[in-house]
Amino acid sequence: MQRLDAALMEVMLPYRRTLDSLMEDWEEIRSPENIAALMAPRDENSLLMQRKEDSNLRRLWRLTRLYLMIKGQSGEPEFDEVGA
């Protein structure tokens, strides 16, 4: 049992150190802007993924607006968000 605990500790130790380091950073954060900065991408691939997500969100927004404009011109009755 002690060997199993030792092996488990050896595997978990690097992750625990990373967690402790991140928690220290987290505890220093006091404002929403700083929390957003902490969550911001830190490497090139993350930054590219974030830009793609932003682009997709803008595309979804444009398509939704276009759909609502077309729906409004078609003469169909419009419903509010609660479906009434």
N, C-alpha and C positions, 0 to 999 in steps of 0.2 A: 504494500500500500504506500509506503514511503517513497519507493522508486517511482510509482505512478504520479504521486504528488509532485515530486521533483521534476519529472518530465513535463508535466502540465505547467508548472511554474516557469520552466525554461521557455516554453512556447508562448506563454501569456505575458511574460515580462516586457518584451518590446512594445506590445500593444498597450500595456498598462502605462508605460512611460509616455507614449504618445497621447493617451487619454489624459493623463495628469497634466501634460504640457498644454493641451488644448483647453482643459478646464481652467488652468491659470489664466490663459488669454480671455476666456469667456467671462471670468469673474471680474476682469478689469473693465469690461464693456459696461457703459452706463447709458448710452443713448441709442435710439433705433438706427441712426446713421452709422454708428460704429458697429452695430450688430450686422447691418447689411455689408459693411466693408469686410467683416470677419467671414461672412459667407461667400464673398466674391470669389470668382475663379482665380486660381493662382498660377496655372500653367497655360501654355499655348492652346492645347486641345480643349481645355475647359472654356477658355475665352471664345474659341471658335464655336463650340456647342452653344454657349450663351447667345452669341450673335444669331445663330440659326434659329434658336427658340424665339428670340425677339422678332426676327423676320417672319416666322410662321405666325406669331401672334398678330402682327400687323396685317398679314395676309388674311387671317381669319376675321379680323375686325372689318377690313374692306369688303370681304365677301358677305358678311352679315349685314353691313349697311346697304350693299347693293340688293341683297335679297329683300330687306325690309322696304326699300324704295320701290322695287318691282311689285311686291305684294300690295303696297299701298296704291299703286296705279292700276292694279288689275280689278279693282272693285270688290274684292273679297272683303268680308267683314273682318275687322281687326279685333283681336282679343287682347286684354291686358294680361299681365303676368300671372294672375290668379285664375285665368281661364273663364272669367265671367263676361 
